[in-house]
């Protein structure tokens, strides 16, 4: 009778399960409540800026004319960061997981993880004090030899503090995030599938292309989107590297700005409608980030049924 009672006793009825279930539900509800509270605050505080007269907004042409250029600057900087960081990060992750000797892989993985712990202001100081000065001659070369392309049109910035420099700094900042997540995904590839590909005569690269990369595709997308979120919201590094200026198509001219840097540089001295304008800019960044995460979730859901390991 004792054995029967133990067998039929439902696990869900245990006190520990009930406590854990309640705590997990409370944590989930808390996250939703905080997200809703932040969104509500941004919307309420943004209304005065959205309804203000155009001459009350910086530039004198209304809120949308003010926010448009810095939204474009935010997206340009983030795209530059991902274009540079994604192939490098995936390559480093593959080297650590499938090519490097065990000791070297362990040390290199530790170094990559340390990069994520460096404060953003340090990256910004490095970009402003060293990278911008060193890369300025390259901008002159681009302006002289490839100036027929709008993105490299001169005159190049003499200080090197351009949106391209900011994008390079952001790429270094998001690289450890994408690398670490991609590495963990690649290490989870079923060994049987790797060994089967090698046994059929595939080279190591062919095995990676046919087994590892398809298996890790959803994880790579997740890692890239996390890196994109970091690039979109980065503040101090971009604020230190960029020089203020108007929106320009050239990546090597002074100008362009991002939403996060615009808020950080102007909020301490703002008052009145200017405060509401900056909060409304924060709302726009909030919506952009939310939209990016929704797109990432859709991509992951679309590809999750085929992982290369099914």
N, C-alpha and C positions, 0 to 999 in steps of 0.2 A: 504493500500500500504506500509505503514511503517512496519507493522507486516510481510508482505511477504518479504520485502527486508531484514529484520533481520533474517528471517528463512532461506532464501536461501544464505545468506552471508557466504562464506566458512571461517572456523576458520583459515585455513592455510594462508589466505591472510592478516591477521592482522599483523601490524608492529611488535608487541611484539613476535609473533610466529616466524616471519622471523629472528629477532635478536637472539632469543634463539636457533633456529635451526642452524644458522650460527656459534654462539659461541660454541655449542656442537660439530659441525663438526670440527671447528678449534682446539678444545681441543683434539679430537681424532687424528687429523692429527699431532698435536704437539707431542703426545705420540709416535706415529709411527716414527716421524722424530728423536726424541731423541734416541729411541731404535736403529734405523738404524745408527745414528751417533756414538753411543757407540760401536756397533758391527763393524762398519767400522774402527774406531780407533784401536780396539783390533786386528783386522785382519792385518792391515797395520803395526802396531808396532810389531806384532808377527812374521812377515816374516823373519827378520834377525835371530831370534832364531831357526826357523824351518829349515832354510837353512844353519846354521852354521856348522862347522866341529865338530864332537863329542867331541874332546878334549877341545873345547871352552866352552862347557856346564859343569856345576857343576857335578862332578862325572866322567867326561871323557868318558861317553858312549852314548852321544846324548840326545836330548830333551825328547824323549819318555821313555827312561830308567830313566830319572830324574823325569818326571811327574807321571809315573805309580804308584810308592809307595805312593805318597801323595794323589793321586786320591783315592786309596784304603783306606787310612787313613781317608779321608773326608767322604767316604761312610760308613765306619765302625762307626765313631762317630755319624753320622746322624741316622743310623739304631738303634744304642743303645738308642739314645735319644727318638726315636719314640716308640720303644718296651716298654720302661719304661713309657713314658708320655701318650701314647694313652689310655690304659685302665684306668689309674688314672684320666685323664681328662674327659673321657666319664662318668665315675662313679661319679665324682664331679658334672658334669653338670646335670646328672639325679637326684642327691640328691637335688641340688638347685632348679630344675624345678618341681620335682614331689614328693619329700619326706619331705624336710625341712619345718618347719613352716615359714610363710611369713616374720616375722621379722628376723629370722635367715638366711633365703635365701637372703634377701636384704643385710645384713651385710657381709655374706660370699661372695656374688657376688662382692661386693665392694672391699673386700680384694683380691680376685683373679684378679680383674682388676688392682689393685695397683701393683701386681707382675710384670705386663707387663711394668710398668713405671720405674722399677729399671734399671739403666744403666748396660750394659753388663760388664763393667770393675769391677763393684761391685760384680757381680756373680763370675767373674774370681778371684778376690782377696779372696772371701770367699772359693772358691774351692781350691786355692793354699795354703792359710794360715791355713784353718781349716779342710775342708773335706778330703784333701789328707792325712793329718797327722792322722786323726781319722780313716780313712778307711784302712790304711796300715796293721794293724793286721788282718783284714778280708782277705786281699790279701795273707798274709802268710798262713792263714788257707786253702784258696783255693788251693794254690800251694802244700801244704802238703797232702791234702785229695782228691783233684780232679785234681791233676797235670797230670793224665793220659789223660785228655782232652787237645787238643792242645791250646784251648783258655785260659786255666788256668795253662799252663805249667810255672814252675818256672825257675830261681829264681825271686820271686816277687820284685817289685821295693821298695827300702827302703824308698823312699820319698813319695810314693803313687801317684806320678804324671804320670799317665798312660792314655791310650786312654779310658779305662773304667771310670776313674774319669772324664775325659772330657765329655764323653757321659752322665754321671749322671748330671753334671752341665748343659749341654745343655737340658736335659729333664726337669729340673726345669725352664729353660728359655722359652721353647716352651709350657709348661703346661698351662699358662694363655691364650695363643692364642687359643689353641684347646678347652679349657674349655669354654671360652667366646662365641666363635662361635657356639659350640655345644649346649650350654645353650639356645641361642637365637633361634636356629632351633627347639629344643624340645618344647619351649614355643609356637611355631607357629603351633603345631599339632592341627588339628581341634578338639574342645572339644566334638563335637557330636560323633566322632569316639571313643574317650576315654570313654565317657559315655555309648556308645553302647556296648563296650567290657565289661565294668563293669556290665552292666545290664544283659548280657548273662551269668554272673557267673564267669568271669575271675578274677583272683587275680590282684593286682596292678602290679606285675612283668609280668604276662601274658599280661596285657593290654599294658605295655611298649614294650614288645617283639613283639606283633602283630600289634600295631598301631604307637607307637612313633618311635621306631628304624627304621622300613621301611620308614616312612615318612622322617626321618632325615638323611637317608643314603647318599644322594648326598652332603648334608651340612657337614656331618662328614668327608667325603672324602676331601672336599674342605678345611676344617679346618686342617686335617692332612697334606695336601700338603703345606698349608701356614706354618705350623710348620716345615715341612721338609725344605722349603726354608730358614727359619730362621736358622735352624741347619746347613745347608750347607754353608751359608755365614757368620756365626759368626766368629769373628776375635779375639778380645781382650781376651775374656774369655778363649778360647782354647789356645791362645798364653801364657797366664799366668799359665795355669794348666799343659800343656804338657811339658815334657822334650824332648829335641832333641834326635833323634836316628834313626836307620834304621827300615825298615818295619819288623814287627814280627807278627806271628799269635796269640801270647799270648796277652790277653787284660790286663794283670797285670804286664807286664814287661815294663821298660822304652823304649820308642821308638815311632815310628809312628808320623805322622804329617798331618795336613790338609792344603789344598791349601790356604785358607784365612790367616791362621796363618803363613804359609811359606812366603807369600807376605809381611805381616805386619812386620815380624821379619827381613827380609833381604832387603826390598826396600830402607830404608833410607841410607844405605851404599853401595848400588849397583851402578854400572857404566858400560857403554859399553853394551856388549852382555848380561850381567847379568840382566840389566833392561829389555831388550827385552824378556829374558827368563821368568821373573816374570810376564810380561804383557801377554805372551803366556799362562802361568799358569792361569791367570785371564780369558783368552778366554776359556780355558777348563772348568773352573767353570761356566762361562756364558752359555756355551753349555749344561752342565749338568743341570743347573737350568731351562733353557728353555725347555729341554726335559722332566723334571719332571712336569712342568706346562702343557705341551702338553698332557702328559699321564693323568694328573688329569682332564683336560678338556674332554678328550675322555671318561674317566670313568663316569664323571658326565653326559655327553650327553647320554651315554649308559643306564643309570639308571633313567633318569629324567621322562620317561613316566610312570614308576611305583613308586609312592611315598608312597603307603600305605594309601593314602587319596583319591584316585581316585574312 
